[in-house]
């Protein structure tokens, strides 16, 4: 997860570098790739070189249960019985 001052140029730079990036409703950008998790410094360098340095960069690893719930569309919400 990262924040930048100018989101569109940052997203374009990430996509051009082969890093899938999704804009979130809160204005942050989510990058989901092994590189982003394992080498956040490379993501930082990429954005600095593109002229859109991150103002915040946070590495969050999703737990298997959360991943599964996201895949099936539950987003961590309990279903009514």
Residue pairs with C-beta under 8 A, 6 or more apart in sequence:
1 24
1 28
1 29
1 30
1 31
1 56
1 57
1 58
1 60
2 10
2 28
2 29
2 31
2 43
2 47
2 54
2 56
2 57
2 58
3 27
3 28
3 29
3 54
3 55
3 56
3 57
4 10
4 29
4 47
4 52
4 53
4 54
4 55
5 52
5 55
6 52
7 23
7 27
7 29
9 50
9 51
9 52
10 21
10 29
10 47
10 50
10 52
10 54
11 21
11 23
11 29
13 46
13 47
13 50
13 52
14 20
14 21
14 29
14 31
14 43
14 46
14 47
15 21
17 46
19 31
19 33
19 35
19 36
19 43
19 46
20 31
20 32
20 33
21 29
21 30
21 31
22 29
22 30
22 31
22 32
23 29
24 30
28 56
31 43
35 42
35 43
36 43
36 59
37 59
37 61
40 57
40 59
43 54
43 57
44 53
44 54
44 57
47 53
47 54
62 70
66 76
69 75
69 76
